[in-house]
Amino acid sequence: MAEFRPPKRRTRVYEDYEAPLPLIRNLQERKHYRGELIHRQVLVCHSDDIQNIHNQGYFGKGLLSRARPNHSISDQWEREFPPAQ
């Protein structure tokens, strides 16, 4: 008979994020992010915008990674949608 071993807990990564919904009343302090809407997905191309969005706790989903942004586009996405010149 096999010996029962309880499942191991996954290690948790604790990261601090900025507030996800910044309530800024001053118009000069508001930030605008640019992205392209492609097939019901938004692709943010500028590295500063990507980093700011990630720091607020938005990770995205689907084709691209949910990990910390590395400012590069996956090969599959780049083949399907070449960057606009």
Secondary structure by P-SEA (a helix, b strand, c coil): cbbbbcccccbbbbbbbccccccccccccbbbbbbbbcccbbbbccaaaaaaaaaaccccccccccccccccccaaaaaaccccc
